[in-house]
Amino acid sequence: MADFDFDIGIIGGGPAGAAIAAYLAKAGLSCVVFERELFPRPHVGESLVPSSTRVFKELGFLEQMDRAGFPKKYGAGWTSSGIGPVYSNSFDGLEPDCNVNLRFEERAQPGVDRNYTFHVDRGRFDLMLLQHAHNLGAVIYEGVQVQQVDFSEPDHPRICFSIANQTMGTTVRMVVDASGRRTLLGNQLKLRIQDPVFDQYAIHTWFDGYDRGALARDSSQREFIFIHFLPVSNAWVWQIPITETITSIGVVTQKKNFASSRAEREAFFWQCIGSRPELKAGLEAAKRTRPFKSEGDYSYAMKQICGDNFVLVGDAGRFVDPVFSTGVSIALNSARFASHDILLAAEKGDFRKQSFQTFEDTLRRGTKNWYEFISVYYRLNVLFTAFIQDERYRLDVLKLLQGDVYDEDDPEVLRKMKQIVSEVEQNEKHIWHSCLGELTSNAFKPVF
C-alpha cells in the first residue's frame, strides 16, 4: 500500500463521482475525488427517478433527502394540444390521449419504500451528496482540474493535475472517471462515439410564480414532472418543480431547429412556448430568475467503459437523451454497480478489465433499454401516450420509467412497442403513419 497515495482516484464530484466515493469510503477503501468546479454550481438534470432511492438508502443518505425539503415527485404527466382525427381511431386496441399521467405507487418497486422520488436544485443536491461522501471518509479536492491519467506504469495509474501552475500527480490503484460530459478518459483514450441519431439540443431557465397546475388535470399533479409535446417534430418542453414557487422550464428539439446565436435561441424558446398558449400565458405571468442556458450534442457512447485499472461511470461512460430523467439515475446506479465490482477487485488485488465485467454487462443492458425506450418514444411522438393509458402495457412502461431497466435483456413491452412502430412506419396508409416522429426512421437498428 505504500506505493499508492489512495486506493481509488475519482475524477469528478457530481452524482456519479460522489456516489461511488461514498460507496467505497463506506466500505473502507481510501478515496480521493478531484472536482474541477467549486460547489454549489448550477446544473441541468433536476428530476430524479425512483430507482435512485435504492442508492440513497444504501448510502444512508435518504433521510437527508427527506429533510432537505426538495419537492416530492409522485408521478409524471404528458400533455399535447392534440394531433387531429387520429384520436378517434385505434390500432391493436391502443387509443392515444392528449393528456395522460401515472403515479409511481401504481407499481411496487423492489427495494424502494417510498411512493415518491425528488425534484432537486442540482447545485444544492450535488453539494449535499459530495459532502456526504466526505463525511464517510472520502478526501475531496474542489477547484482542481485533472489534465490526464498516466497509465505508463502497469498497475500504478497516476492522476495528473495542476495547482498554481504547477503540475502534480497522485498515484492510485485504479481510476474512476466520473467527469461527466467532459469524458476525460473517453477523450484521452479515444473511446467516445457520437450518436448519429440523437442530436437533441435544449434551452432552459427557471421561472418564479408559474402556475404549475395550468396544464394538470387536478391539483394532486402540481408536483409531477410534465412533458409538454410541441407541434415542432420531435420537440418537447420539460416542466420540473424546483421549490414551492420556482419551476425549471426547458425546450428540447433537434439540432436542425436550434438557432445559432443566443438572441435567436431565446426567440426560438418563446416561439416554441407560444405553440402551447396556456403554457405561454403562465410563463409570461411569472418571473424568470436565471439566464437562458443551452445544452447540446446530448447522446454518445463509449467503445468500452472499463479497462485495466479504470472504469467510466455516469455521463463519462454514456449519455442518452434526457426525456425520461435518465441522467442522475444512470449516474447513481452505475456508481452502485461499479462499486460492487471494485470492492471485489480490491479484495482480490486484481484491477484488470475482467474484474469489472459484471458492471459493464449490467450497465450496457440498462442503457440499451433506455436507448430503445427513447427511440420508441420519439418515433411514436404523442402516440406514445397510448401505451401509458393501456392496462396491458401501463405497469411495464412504468417499470422502465421508475428506472428498473437493468434486469432484462429485452423487455417484452419494448418488443411490442418496436413491433407496432415498425408496422406503422412500413404502411404509409396506416391511420397512425402521418403522426410518427421524424427522429428515428429505420428505427431500432443497432447504432453502436
N, C-alpha and C positions, 0 to 999 in steps of 0.2 A: 504493500500500500504506500510505502514511502516514495515510490516512483510517480505517484499521482497526487495532484492537488485536491481533486474531488473524484468521487465515483462517476458522477454523471454531470455533464455540462449541457445546459439548456439554452438555446438561442431564442429569445422572445418570451415576454412575460404576459401575453394575452391569455385568454381562457385555456388554450391547449397547453401552453408552457406552464402556467400557474397550476393547472390541474395535475399535470404529470409530476411537477415538483412536489406538490402536496402528497400525492400517492407515494412517491419514492422516499421522501423525507419521513413520512409517517411510518414507513416500513424499515427505516433505519439506515438508508443509504445517504451518503453526503452528496448534496446537490448544489450547484451554483446556477443562477439564472442571470443572463445578460439581456437587458431590455434597453433598446436604443432611445426610447422616449421617457419622459417624466410623467408619471401618473398623478392625478387622473388626466385623461385626454379623451376628446370625443371620438366616437367610433360608430360606424353603421353596424346593423345586425342586432336589433334591440329586442327581439321577441324570441323566447325560448320554446322548446317543445318538451312534453312530459318526460321523455327518456332522460333528460338532464337531472331529474330528481334522484335517480339511482346514484349518479355520481356525487351529488351533494350529500346524500345520506352516507355513502361510503367514506367520504372525506370529513364527516362531522360538520358540514357547512350548511345543512338545510335549515337549522334553527336560525342561523344568522340571516338567511334569505327571508325567512318569515318575519323576523324582527325588523328588517330593513324598510318595510313599508312599500316595496315595489308593487305596482298594480298586479293583481292576480288575474291570470289568463285562464278562463274556464272553457274556452272554445274558440271557434273560428267561423267566419261568415264570408260569403261571396255574393256580390251584387252585380247586376247588369241592367242597362236601360232596355234590354230586350233586343232580339235579333229577328223579329218578324214572324211570319206564319209557321216557321218550323216548330214553334211551341204547341201547335195544335196537332202535331204528328208525333209518332213514337217509332222506335226501332228496337226490336227484341224486347219489347216491354219497357224500354227506357224512355222517360219523359224529362227533358231538361226544364229547369225553372230559373227565372231571372234572379231569384234571391233564395239562397239556401244557407243553412248553418248546421253545426254539430257541436255537441258538448263532449269533452274528454271523458266524462264519467259514464258515457254510454258503453264503454268497453273497459272491463277490468284489466289492469296492466300489471303483470308480474313485477314485483319489486318496487312498485310505486304506490304509496299510501295516501296520496293527495289527489283530489279531483281537479286540480289546477296546476299550472306552472306559472311563470312570471314574464311580464314585460319589464325591461330594465333600461335605465340610463347606463350605457356601456362604460362611460367614464367612471361612474361610481361602482358598478358591478365588477369591472375588471380590477380596480384597485382593491376592493374587498377580497377577491379571490387570491390576488397576489400576496396581500398581507396575511391571509390565512396560510398560504404556503410557507411564508417566513415564520409564522408562529409555530408551524410544525417542524421547523428546523432548516429549511432551505435558505441559502445565502442569496440575497438579491442585490444586483447592481443595476441601477437605472441610469439613463443618460449615457450608456456605454454601447457603442455600435461595433458589432463584430464585423471584421473585414473578410475573413476566410477561415476555413479549418484546414490545418496541415495534417494530412494523412500519410506523410512520407515515412514516418517511423511506425512499423506494424504494431498494432495494439496500443499505441500511445498517441491518439489524436490530440492535437494542440489547437485550442481555440485562440485565434489571433484578433486583437482589438487595439484601439488607440485611445489613450488618455493624455490630454495636454500635449498633443502632437508627438507622443512617444508610443512606439509600437510595443505591445506587451503580449503575453500569452499565458494560458492556463492549460495544464495537461490533465486529461481525464481518461477514464476507462472507456467511455463511449459518449457520443454526442446525440442529443435530441434536437432536431431542427423544428422549432415552433415559431418561425419567423414570419408566419402569415403569408400574405400575398407577395411579400418580398422574395419568398422562397430561396433563401440564401444558398443552401446546398443544391437545390434543384437547378439553380443557375450556374453555380460553381462546377457541378458535375455534369452539366448539360443533360439533365433528366426531364426538363419541363416540355410538355406537348400542349400547344394551344388548341382549344376545342374549335373545330371548323364549323360547328353548327350553332352553338350558343354564343352570340356576340352581344348580349344584352348590356345596356347602359342604364344608369339611374341618376336622377337628380332629386335631392331630398332636402328637407328642412324641418324645423319644429314650429308649431303654432300653439299659442296660449289662448284658451277660451273657445276653441272649436267645439261645437255640439256633436259629440260622438254618437248620439242617438239619432241623428238626422236620417241615416240610411239603415238603421237597425229596425228589426221588426218589433222589438219590445225592449223595455228598459234593462232587462237582465242581460242583454247582449252589449251593453255600452262598453264593457272592458274586453270584449272579444278583439282578436286581430281581424281586420277586414281586408279582403282583396276586392277591389272595385274594378271590374272589367271596363276597358275603354274601347270605343269604336275603331281606334287605330289597331291594325292587326298585330297580335302578339304583344300588346301593351296593357299595362295594368297599374293600379295605384295601391300602395300599402297604406294602412291606417293602423297605427300602433300607439296605445296609451303609454305615456312615459311617467307622468304624475297624475294627480287628480284633475289637473287642468291642462297639462301640456300633452300634445299629440304629435307624433312623428308622421309625416306625410312624404311619400316618395313616389315618383313616376318612373316606371321601368319600361324600356322599349328597345327595339333593335338598333344597332349602330347606325344603320342607314337612315333612321329617323332622327338621329341625335345631332343637334346643331354644333357648330364648331366653336363659336365664341360664347363667353359667359352670358352676355346680354341675350343672345339668341336662345341659349339654353333656358334661361329664366322665362323668356317669352314662350318657348315650347312647353314648359311646365304649365303655365297658365292656359295655354291653348288646349292642352290635354285635359286639364281640370275642367275647362269650360265645356267639354263634351258631356260632362255629368253635372247639369245645372244645380242640383241640390248640394252636391259636394262643393262646387264653386261658391255658392252663396254662403255656405257655412264657413269656408276658409276666408272669404273676403270680410266676414264679420269678426274674425279672430285676428290676433296679433302675431306676426311672425317674429320669433325670438332668436333665430340663428340665421347666418348667411346660407344661401343655397350652396350645396356641395354636390359634386358629381363623382360617380364611380364608373369604371369601365373595364372592358375585357374580363368579364366575370369568370368564365369557365375554362379550366385547364386540368390536366392530369400529369402524372409522372411516369416515366418508364419503369421506375422502381421506387418503392417507398421505404426500403430498408436495405442495408448492406453491412459489410463488416464494420462494426463499431459505430453504426449510426442508424437512426430511424427518423422518418418525417411524420409529423403529426399535425392535425388541424389543416388550416389553409395551406401550410407549407407542403402538404402531401397531395391535396386535391381540393378543388373548389368547384362546386356545382351551383348553377343559377339559384338565387336565394328565395324563390317564390314560396317555399314551404318552411322558411325559417331554419334552414339546414345548417347554417354556418357554425353557430355556437354548439349545436348538438353534435355535429361531427367532430368538432374540436374536443369537446369533453369526452365523448365516447372513444375517440381514437387515443386519447390520453389514458383512459381506463384500460383499453385492450393492450396498448403498448406497455404500460407499467407492469402488467402481469408477466409478459414475456421478459421484460428487463430484469425483474426480480428473480426469475428462474435462471436467466443468464448469469446474473451476479452470483447466485448460489453455486452454479457450476464453474464459474470463472471462464465462461465461453461466450464472447460477444460477437461471434461470427454471424453472418447473414442468416444461416439456417435456424438460429436461435429465435428469430422473430417471424417465423413462417406462419404461426397461428395468427399473430397480429395482422400480417399482410393479407392472408386469406380472408379474415373476418372483415377488415376494413374495405377491401376491394368488393366483397359481396354486398356490403351495405351501400357503398357509394354507387355501385352498378344499379342497385334497385332504386336509389334516389334518382339517378340519371334517367332511367327508363320511365319512372313515375312522372318526372318533369317533362320528358318528351311527350308522353301521353297527354299531359295537361295542356301543353302548348299546341299540340296538334288538334285536340278536341276544342280548344278555346272555351267558350262559355258552355259548350255541350258537356264539359267535364261535370257540371252540376248534376247531370242525370245519374251519375254513379253515386253521388253523395246521398241523394234522396231515395235511391232504390234499396229496399231492405235486403236484397240478395247480395249487395256489394258494400253497403254502408260501413259495417264494422271492419271489413277487411281494408277499406280505404282509410278508416280511422286508425287502424293499427299502424299504417305507414305514416300518417300524419302525427301520430304520437312519437315517432322516431324509432319504432321497433322494426328495423329494416335489415338486421344483421343475421337473422337466424334461418332464412330461407334463400335458396339459390334462385328460385324463380317463382315468386308468389303467384298463386292462382289468379288473384284479381288483376294483376298486371298482365298475365297471359290473356285474360278475357278482354281487357281494355285494348291491348295491342291488336287482338283479332278483330275487334269491332272497328278500330281506326283503319286497319288495312282494308276491310270490306268497304268501308265508306269511301276511302280515297281512291280505290280502284274502280268505283262506279260513279261516273260523272252525273248520272241521273238520280243518284240516291238523294232522298229528302234532306239529308244532313250535309251533303257534299259541299255546298256553297258556304257552309258555316265553319268549315275546318280552318284552323290557323295555318299560316304560311311557313312557320319556322322549321318544321321537320318533315319536309317532303321525303319520300322514301324512308319513312320513319323506321327506327329500331334496327337499322344495320349497324354492326359494330363500328364505333368511331375510333377507339383507341386500341 
